[in-house]
């Protein structure tokens, strides 16, 4: 069911190292004083907050909207028309993704069937890598922190 998919997504997302915030307001409060890179369609929502906007190459925090999410893996899925749009999800140290609860699907196959684009990115947790001694380092190939805000009913 839909509720089970939400709960499973939250569980798997956290297991992968992601963090869940309750609202966009909570995000803005947490990172007050930081510079933000924001997806164009979200800029209007941030007008009511006093935030410093910056390009993705210079921003500390990015805010995007995921197209869909997968409960079984705790993954966020983004579809872009151009690869350059991927900068928002990969350059800032902190990536905040908004997702509507109705866009969380039980399986990866079902979630991927709902997106279209020439460039699709599946993100499961913050960027991490491990060397031969299994020492894990966060943020080498992308954001150190991945935060999700669940919206809708």
C-alpha positions in Angstrom: 0.0 0.0 0.0 0.9 3.7 -0.3 1.5 4.2 3.4 3.8 1.1 3.6 5.8 2.5 0.6 6.3 5.8 2.4 7.5 4.0 5.6 9.7 1.7 3.7 11.2 4.6 1.7 12.0 6.5 5.0 13.6 3.4 6.5 15.7 2.5 3.4 16.6 6.2 2.8 18.0 6.5 6.4 19.8 3.2 6.1 21.6 4.5 3.1 22.8 7.6 5.1 20.1 10.0 4.1 18.3 12.4 6.5 14.6 13.2 6.6 13.5 16.8 7.4 9.8 17.7 8.1 9.6 20.8 6.0 11.4 23.3 3.7 11.2 25.8 6.6 13.2 23.3 8.8 15.8 23.1 6.1 16.2 26.9 5.7 16.4 27.2 9.5 19.1 24.5 9.8 21.3 26.1 7.1 20.6 29.7 7.9 23.6 31.8 6.6 24.5 29.3 3.9 24.4 29.9 0.2 21.7 28.1 -1.8 21.5 26.8 -5.4 17.8 26.3 -6.3 16.0 24.6 -9.1 14.3 27.4 -11.2 10.8 25.9 -10.5 11.4 26.2 -6.7 12.8 29.8 -6.6 9.3 31.2 -6.0 8.9 29.0 -2.9 12.1 30.4 -1.5 11.2 34.1 -2.0 9.6 34.2 1.5 12.9 33.2 3.1 15.9 35.5 3.3 18.4 33.2 1.6 21.5 33.9 -0.4 21.3 32.4 -3.9 24.4 31.2 -5.7 25.2 29.0 -8.7 25.7 25.3 -8.0 29.5 25.6 -8.3 29.5 28.0 -5.4 26.5 27.1 -3.2 26.8 25.2 0.0 23.3 23.8 -0.2 21.1 22.8 -3.2 17.4 22.3 -3.3 15.8 20.3 -6.0 12.6 18.3 -6.6 13.0 14.6 -7.2 10.7 13.2 -10.0 10.0 10.0 -8.2 11.4 7.8 -5.4 11.8 4.1 -4.8 10.8 2.5 -1.5 12.7 -0.8 -1.9 16.1 1.0 -2.2 15.4 4.4 -0.6 16.5 6.0 -3.8 15.6 9.4 -5.2 15.2 9.6 -9.0 15.8 12.6 -11.1 15.1 13.0 -14.9 16.8 15.8 -16.8 16.7 16.9 -20.4 20.3 18.0 -20.3 23.2 16.5 -18.3 24.3 20.0 -17.1 21.2 20.2 -15.0 22.7 17.5 -12.8 25.0 20.1 -11.2 22.4 20.9 -8.6 22.3 17.3 -7.4 26.1 16.7 -7.4 28.1 19.9 -6.7 27.0 21.5 -3.4 28.1 19.7 -0.1 24.5 19.4 1.0 21.7 18.3 -1.4 18.1 18.7 -0.3 15.5 16.9 -2.4 11.7 17.5 -2.1 9.5 14.6 -3.0 5.7 14.3 -3.1 4.5 11.3 -1.2 2.4 10.3 -4.1 5.5 9.9 -6.2 7.1 7.2 -4.0 6.8 3.8 -5.7 7.3 0.3 -4.2 9.9 -0.9 -6.7 12.7 0.5 -8.8 11.2 -0.9 -11.9 7.9 0.9 -11.2 9.6 4.2 -10.2 11.8 4.2 -13.4 8.7 3.5 -15.6 7.3 6.9 -14.4 10.2 9.1 -15.6 11.2 10.4 -18.9 14.4 12.2 -19.9 17.6 11.8 -21.7 19.5 11.9 -18.5 18.3 9.9 -15.4 20.0 9.9 -12.1 19.3 7.4 -9.3 20.6 8.7 -6.0 20.8 6.4 -2.9 22.3 8.2 0.1 25.1 10.8 0.3 28.2 10.4 -1.8 30.6 7.8 -0.3 33.6 5.9 -1.3 35.9 3.3 0.4 39.5 2.5 -0.2 41.1 -0.9 -0.1 41.3 -0.7 3.7 37.5 -0.1 3.8 37.9 3.5 5.2 34.7 5.3 4.1 34.9 8.9 3.1 31.8 11.0 2.4 31.4 13.8 -0.2 34.2 12.8 -2.6 32.1 12.4 -5.7 29.0 14.4 -4.6 27.2 15.8 -1.6 28.3 14.8 1.9 24.7 15.1 3.1 21.5 14.1 1.4 18.3 15.4 2.9 14.8 14.6 1.8 11.6 16.5 2.6 8.4 14.5 2.1 5.5 16.7 0.9 1.8 16.0 0.3 -0.5 13.5 1.8 
